[in-house]
């Protein structure tokens, strides 16, 4: 499970993170990998390796949290997807069109969709500009089919970017062994369900240290925010 490609970034220490991991010293390997996070390094390989360390240590919530962070940067990575599959409870949509579109979107990262959105918008502006020029000056250029194609390209990029940004902004993972979801933002409200470690879903809003959350199944409730972490808290 260890991603060897990230090792090029590691310093040449006598006992590297890779060596610690191979020896079963997962806490030491985790410390070394975490140092790179503290230095501002962000890469799917780094997040994957941190997730692997947590998994070996039995911290399954933290493990899935870092696998998800790796997935957002590299959704097509087979190792990352295989590791997330160990936890995933999501079911495919029975609608074949929605299922196909979802698979397409899942293969492209948020960063890639950001680039596609800029490119498609630029192309659309160019074609619209040519179309406007054609109204005052005869220019033999096939603007109609290109306008249609680039319009679809822009629409796909916009939808994909919106989906990924919403996921990145609201995604959360339970990192403690278990917690309780209530009908309101404190323990005086009715208990709705038990939420196990490595459960995930979307964040809705916060009220005095309590989160209103939704699961992928559609159920929801309020949980103590100390029992879960946002995938990308900086986007909250």
KAVENJO-V425293 format. One record per backbone hydrogen bond with DSSP energy under -0.5 kcal/mol. CO is the residue of the C=O (numbers start at 1). NH is the residue of the N-H. If there is no record, write none. Layout:
co = (CO | CO)
nh = (NH | NH)
This chain:
co = (2 | 3 | 4 | 5 | 6 | 7 | 11 | 14 | 16 | 17 | 18 | 19 | 20 | 21 | 24 | 25 | 26 | 27 | 28 | 29 | 30 | 31 | 32 | 33 | 33 | 34 | 35 | 36 | 37 | 43 | 44 | 45 | 46 | 47 | 48 | 49 | 50 | 51 | 52 | 53 | 54 | 55 | 58 | 59 | 60 | 61 | 62 | 63 | 64 | 65 | 66 | 67 | 68 | 69 | 70 | 70 | 72 | 74 | 77 | 78 | 79 | 80 | 81 | 82 | 83 | 84 | 84 | 94 | 95 | 96 | 97 | 98 | 99 | 100 | 101 | 102 | 103 | 104 | 105 | 109 | 110 | 111 | 112 | 113 | 114 | 115 | 116 | 117 | 118 | 119 | 120 | 121 | 122 | 123 | 124 | 125 | 126 | 127 | 128 | 129 | 130 | 131 | 132 | 133 | 133 | 137 | 139 | 141 | 142 | 143 | 144 | 145 | 146 | 147 | 148 | 149 | 150 | 151 | 152 | 153 | 154 | 155 | 156 | 157 | 158 | 159 | 160 | 161 | 162 | 163 | 164 | 165 | 166 | 167 | 168 | 170 | 171 | 172 | 173 | 174 | 177 | 179 | 181 | 181 | 182 | 184 | 186 | 190 | 193 | 194 | 195 | 196 | 199 | 200 | 201 | 202 | 205 | 207 | 209 | 210 | 211 | 211 | 212 | 212 | 213 | 214 | 215 | 219 | 221 | 222 | 223 | 224 | 225 | 227 | 227 | 229 | 230 | 232 | 233)
nh = (4 | 6 | 7 | 8 | 9 | 10 | 13 | 16 | 20 | 21 | 22 | 23 | 25 | 24 | 26 | 29 | 30 | 31 | 32 | 33 | 34 | 35 | 36 | 36 | 37 | 38 | 39 | 41 | 40 | 47 | 48 | 49 | 50 | 51 | 52 | 53 | 54 | 55 | 56 | 57 | 59 | 58 | 60 | 63 | 64 | 65 | 66 | 67 | 68 | 69 | 70 | 71 | 72 | 73 | 73 | 74 | 110 | 77 | 81 | 82 | 83 | 84 | 85 | 86 | 86 | 87 | 88 | 96 | 99 | 100 | 101 | 102 | 103 | 104 | 105 | 106 | 107 | 107 | 108 | 113 | 114 | 115 | 116 | 117 | 118 | 119 | 120 | 121 | 122 | 123 | 124 | 125 | 126 | 127 | 128 | 129 | 130 | 131 | 132 | 133 | 134 | 135 | 135 | 136 | 137 | 139 | 141 | 143 | 146 | 147 | 148 | 149 | 150 | 151 | 152 | 153 | 154 | 155 | 156 | 157 | 158 | 159 | 160 | 161 | 162 | 163 | 164 | 165 | 166 | 167 | 168 | 169 | 170 | 171 | 232 | 203 | 231 | 201 | 229 | 198 | 197 | 195 | 192 | 193 | 222 | 186 | 189 | 183 | 181 | 196 | 179 | 199 | 174 | 216 | 172 | 214 | 212 | 210 | 225 | 207 | 213 | 223 | 204 | 205 | 221 | 202 | 218 | 215 | 213 | 182 | 211 | 227 | 228 | 175 | 176 | 173 | 233 | 235 | 236)
